[in-house]
Amino acid sequence: MTENFVNIRSSQVRWLILITYLIGLIIDSMVLLYSSLEFLPPMTLIAVLYWSGHCLDKTYFISAFLLGVLADTLYQTTLGAHALLYCLILFMMIRNRLQFRTYPRWQQAFIIGIYLLIYQALNTVFFSPVLTDGSLVSYWSMPAVGILIWPILSILLYKITQNHP
């Protein structure tokens, strides 16, 4: 399943990486516009985790930092706070990415869910969001939605990457 990723370098799929970051930013901005989408995980973070787990030639810390700064400007939070969170979660991913690649997609999804749960807990500590009864469930269900999104995103990007010259 993951043997084909060994030959893929990030320079071969650079435009695909940038497009996934852009789509992630668009989805993250939609979450701000529609409060009913609060259960969606930060798609830019998921994109960084995907590419760092499947392209081993780079660590993607610069991407995580820049996307975190863009998330700070998007959410109007302290500049660098999301960048710190993204880099911290990415560091945890990079520590285990060789082993992560060997897992089946459903197991990868649960590991991503743990990373998103850590992100959400740190997000609560850093920003202390005011959660009403209605938003409390959707706020803490975000890692579960990330578990459901990961296999779909992983299969989709795998197919696109394999068709790429």
N, C-alpha and C positions, 0 to 999 in steps of 0.2 A: 504494500500500500504506500509506504513512504520511500521506497527505494528510488523512485523517479525524481524525488526532490534533491537528491545528492548532486545531480548535475546542473541544477538551476542556480544561477548566480543572480544577485539582486540587480546587477547591471543589465541582465537580459530582460527583466520584467519591470524596469524602472517606471515606465509610464503606467503600468497596471498598479504598481504600488502607490503612485501619486493619485491615480483616479480613485483608489479605495480610500485614501485619506480624505480626498475631497468629498466623496459620497458620505463618509463618516461624519465630516463636519456639517454637511447639509442635514443629515438625520439628527445630529446633536442639536442643531439650531431649531429643527422642527419640534423637538421636545420642549424647548422654551416657549414656542408659540402656542402649543396646545398642551395644556396641563393634563389632559387625558392620556398623553403618551409618556407620563412620568416613569412608567415601569420599564421603559427601554434602557438598556445599559449604554454607556458611552461607546459609541461605535468606533470612534477614533482609537480608543484604547484597545478595543478588540482587534482592530486592523493592525495596530502595532504588535500586539501579542501574536497574531497569526504570522506576520512576516518575520518576526524575530524567531519564531519557532520553526519555520520552514526554510528560511534562507540563512545559512550559517556563516556566510562570509562577512556579515556586518552585525553589530549589536543593536542598532537603531535607537541609541540613547539620544542622539541629536533630534531625530524625528519625534521621539516621545516628549522631549523637552519643548520643542517648537509647537507640537500639537497641544501640549499642556498649557503653554502660554496663550495659544489661541482659544483654548477652553476657558482660561481665566478672563480673557476679554469678552468672550461670549456670555459667560455667566456673571460677569462684573464682580469678580471676587479678587482677593489680593493677588497681585501679579506674582506668579511663581508657585502658588499653592498647588494648583492642578499639575503643574509641571513636576513638582516634587512628588506628588502622588503617582503620576504616570511613570516617572523614572524608578520609583520604589517598586511598583508592581512589575515593571519590566525587568528590574534586577532579579526579582524572585523567579521570573520566568526564565531568564538567561541562565541562572544557576542550575536549572533542571531541564533545559531544552533538548539535550541529546536523549535523555530518557523520555521526555515528553513526546518526542517524535515517534517512539516505538509503540506507544499506546494506541489502541483503537480509538476511533472518533468519539464514541460515547464516553470513554474514560477521559479523554482530553477535555470533553465538555464539562465534566464534573470538576476537573482541576481548574479550568477557566472560571467555573462558578465559585470556587474557593477564592481565587484571585479577586473576583468581582465583589465577593462578600467582604474581603479585607479592604478593598477600595471603598466600599460603602461605609464600613465602620470608621475608617480614617476620614472619610468625607464628613461623617457625622461629628467626629471629634474636632476637625479643623473648622467647619463652617457652622455648626450648630443650627441646622435647619429647623424652622418652625413647622411641625407636622401636625395637621389636624387628623381627626379620626379617619377621614376618607383617604387622605394621602399617605397615611402610615403604612397601610398594607401594600400599596403600589411602590412605595419607596423601598421597603425591605424585600419585595418580591423581585427586584431587579436582577439579583444573581440567578434566580431560577429562570428568568426569561433569557439571560445570557447562556444558560445551559441549553435551552431550546434553540437558540439562534446559532450557536457554534457549529453543530454538525452541518446545517444548511449552508452557512457561509464557507465552511471548510471544503465541502464537496464542490460548491460553485467555483471557488477560487482554484481548487485543484484541477477541475476540468478546464478552466480558462488557461491556467498555467501550462497544462500539458499540450494544449492546442497552439500555444505560442511558439514561434520558431526559435 
